């Protein structure tokens, strides 16, 4: 656990599988989503499921989660099973923390699945089909930009994917908004953790009665928590380890992925517009099962290029904010000695104790919106030979500099800023900083 710097909710469960606050094996994160997909497959198929096959798949998933050295084997086995749900469903992953988790749940199903994740980015060229509030969060507005206006207009079950359910209010707010615009009968809420207790357990039932719907909950771990009092912050805690005696160079590389782009712009809190195109199949704009092949091929192209840039046995691949799934997939394709994690906008107090979840923290203004503070947690100087940061779209270099200034004090050899592009860029990589 760790203390959140947030009056609405003062605690955080620091996940060892999510890939947000702690570097993890990328296959562990992918497997956590696959395990949830198995539970959903079992639930929706009911008595028609092959119980022996299901038991073997579940045992393999659990074994891989408990023993990370078997996570790759377990994940690849589950993916090869090519599970198909008995009817079409729409998956929605919650930004920012569960964007990759939601995508990894959806990706296990070979057919009849659609996916979109909510976003907090403002894209004035598009209209959000649903919007809702996450009441406990430091950033409350969720938007949903579905390019296919029919994505939510059917009667398919909607599967809401979140990393953690504490009160259930976020899911309830989402269901209310969807039901008011796109009514249907069935919702499923899947999560890694479910801590609901007391009256919160009744809220889904009350909503079912009120709206005439069915809500099912599935999770990997369920329990009860009781939080008493408020955290006492140690003001003397260093925000970032200062033992680094080197400052490595930063290399910017444009990696050609060959994937389709969406020509829309974003606008930040200062009113500044970024016209760089978005990746169409990141999950932010909706995708169908038939779109997965393009993303799979793009991942392989990127990973092949990045493998050539590795210089040491240990490397970290980083996603940025909501852009988590594709970097996670790339990390999984980059060979041995790779860890994965993402930056986050969640403010957490660092404390160097064995029983505490966040040992170091570094804050900087977001490249996408400098009004927003982003954080990098739990990376020690020299822990990795190379750090690869993948960004979805180009941004002015001066906006990237605060994050890069932090990372170049952490990597032992080199920081690679990887800007993804659909076409080959001329000029090659650019460099900054000194290597000592």
Secondary structure in CASP SS format (residue, H / E / C, confidence):
PFRMAT SS
TARGET T0000
AUTHOR 0000-0000-0000
METHOD secondary structure of the structure
MODEL  1
X C 1.00
X E 1.00
X E 1.00
X E 1.00
X C 1.00
X C 1.00
X C 1.00
X C 1.00
X C 1.00
X C 1.00
X E 1.00
X E 1.00
X C 1.00
X C 1.00
X C 1.00
X C 1.00
X C 1.00
X C 1.00
X C 1.00
X C 1.00
X C 1.00
X C 1.00
X C 1.00
X E 1.00
X C 1.00
X H 1.00
X H 1.00
X H 1.00
X H 1.00
X H 1.00
X H 1.00
X H 1.00
X H 1.00
X H 1.00
X H 1.00
X H 1.00
X H 1.00
X H 1.00
X H 1.00
X H 1.00
X H 1.00
X H 1.00
X H 1.00
X H 1.00
X H 1.00
X H 1.00
X H 1.00
X H 1.00
X C 1.00
X C 1.00
X H 1.00
X H 1.00
X H 1.00
X H 1.00
X H 1.00
X H 1.00
X H 1.00
X H 1.00
X H 1.00
X H 1.00
X H 1.00
X H 1.00
X H 1.00
X H 1.00
X H 1.00
X H 1.00
X C 1.00
X H 1.00
X H 1.00
X H 1.00
X H 1.00
X H 1.00
X H 1.00
X H 1.00
X H 1.00
X H 1.00
X H 1.00
X H 1.00
X H 1.00
X H 1.00
X C 1.00
X C 1.00
X E 1.00
X C 1.00
X C 1.00
X C 1.00
X C 1.00
X C 1.00
X E 1.00
X E 1.00
X E 1.00
X E 1.00
X E 1.00
X C 1.00
X C 1.00
X C 1.00
X C 1.00
X C 1.00
X H 1.00
X H 1.00
X H 1.00
X H 1.00
X H 1.00
X H 1.00
X H 1.00
X H 1.00
X H 1.00
X C 1.00
X E 1.00
X C 1.00
X C 1.00
X C 1.00
X E 1.00
X E 1.00
X E 1.00
X E 1.00
X E 1.00
X C 1.00
X E 1.00
X C 1.00
X C 1.00
X C 1.00
X C 1.00
X C 1.00
X C 1.00
X C 1.00
X C 1.00
X C 1.00
X C 1.00
X E 1.00
X E 1.00
X E 1.00
X E 1.00
X C 1.00
X C 1.00
X C 1.00
X C 1.00
X C 1.00
X C 1.00
X C 1.00
X E 1.00
X E 1.00
X E 1.00
X E 1.00
X C 1.00
X C 1.00
X C 1.00
X C 1.00
X C 1.00
X C 1.00
X C 1.00
X C 1.00
X C 1.00
X C 1.00
X C 1.00
X C 1.00
X E 1.00
X E 1.00
X E 1.00
X E 1.00
X E 1.00
X E 1.00
X E 1.00
X E 1.00
X E 1.00
X C 1.00
X C 1.00
X C 1.00
X H 1.00
X H 1.00
X H 1.00
X H 1.00
X H 1.00
X H 1.00
X H 1.00
X H 1.00
X H 1.00
X H 1.00
X H 1.00
X H 1.00
X H 1.00
X C 1.00
X C 1.00
X C 1.00
X C 1.00
X E 1.00
X E 1.00
X E 1.00
X E 1.00
X E 1.00
X E 1.00
X E 1.00
X E 1.00
X E 1.00
X C 1.00
X C 1.00
X C 1.00
X C 1.00
X C 1.00
X H 1.00
X H 1.00
X H 1.00
X H 1.00
X H 1.00
X H 1.00
X H 1.00
X H 1.00
X H 1.00
X H 1.00
X H 1.00
X H 1.00
X C 1.00
X C 1.00
X E 1.00
X E 1.00
X E 1.00
X E 1.00
X E 1.00
X E 1.00
X E 1.00
X E 1.00
X E 1.00
X C 1.00
X C 1.00
X C 1.00
X C 1.00
X C 1.00
X C 1.00
X C 1.00
X C 1.00
X C 1.00
X C 1.00
X C 1.00
X C 1.00
X C 1.00
X C 1.00
X C 1.00
X C 1.00
X C 1.00
X C 1.00
X C 1.00
X C 1.00
X C 1.00
X C 1.00
X C 1.00
X C 1.00
X C 1.00
X C 1.00
X E 1.00
X E 1.00
X E 1.00
X E 1.00
X E 1.00
X E 1.00
X E 1.00
X E 1.00
X C 1.00
X C 1.00
X C 1.00
X C 1.00
X E 1.00
X E 1.00
X C 1.00
X C 1.00
X C 1.00
X E 1.00
X E 1.00
X C 1.00
X C 1.00
X C 1.00
X C 1.00
X C 1.00
X E 1.00
X E 1.00
X C 1.00
X C 1.00
X C 1.00
X E 1.00
X E 1.00
X C 1.00
X C 1.00
X C 1.00
X C 1.00
X C 1.00
X C 1.00
X C 1.00
X E 1.00
X E 1.00
X H 1.00
X H 1.00
X H 1.00
X H 1.00
X H 1.00
X H 1.00
X H 1.00
X H 1.00
X H 1.00
X H 1.00
X H 1.00
X H 1.00
X H 1.00
X H 1.00
X H 1.00
X H 1.00
X H 1.00
X H 1.00
X H 1.00
X C 1.00
X C 1.00
X C 1.00
X C 1.00
X C 1.00
X C 1.00
X C 1.00
X E 1.00
X E 1.00
X E 1.00
X E 1.00
X E 1.00
X E 1.00
X C 1.00
X C 1.00
X E 1.00
X C 1.00
X H 1.00
X H 1.00
X H 1.00
X H 1.00
X H 1.00
X H 1.00
X H 1.00
X H 1.00
X C 1.00
X C 1.00
X C 1.00
X C 1.00
X C 1.00
X E 1.00
X E 1.00
X E 1.00
X E 1.00
X E 1.00
X C 1.00
X E 1.00
X C 1.00
X C 1.00
X C 1.00
X E 1.00
X E 1.00
X C 1.00
X C 1.00
X C 1.00
X C 1.00
X C 1.00
X C 1.00
X C 1.00
X C 1.00
X C 1.00
X C 1.00
X C 1.00
X E 1.00
X E 1.00
X E 1.00
X E 1.00
X E 1.00
X C 1.00
X C 1.00
X C 1.00
X C 1.00
X C 1.00
X C 1.00
X C 1.00
X E 1.00
X E 1.00
X E 1.00
X E 1.00
X E 1.00
X C 1.00
X C 1.00
X C 1.00
X C 1.00
X C 1.00
X C 1.00
X E 1.00
X E 1.00
X E 1.00
X E 1.00
X E 1.00
X E 1.00
X E 1.00
X E 1.00
X C 1.00
X C 1.00
X C 1.00
X C 1.00
X C 1.00
X H 1.00
X H 1.00
X H 1.00
X H 1.00
X H 1.00
X H 1.00
X H 1.00
X H 1.00
X H 1.00
X H 1.00
X H 1.00
X C 1.00
X C 1.00
X C 1.00
X E 1.00
X E 1.00
X E 1.00
X E 1.00
X E 1.00
X E 1.00
X E 1.00
X E 1.00
X E 1.00
X E 1.00
X E 1.00
X C 1.00
X C 1.00
X C 1.00
X C 1.00
X C 1.00
X C 1.00
X C 1.00
X C 1.00
X E 1.00
X E 1.00
X E 1.00
X C 1.00
X C 1.00
X C 1.00
X C 1.00
END
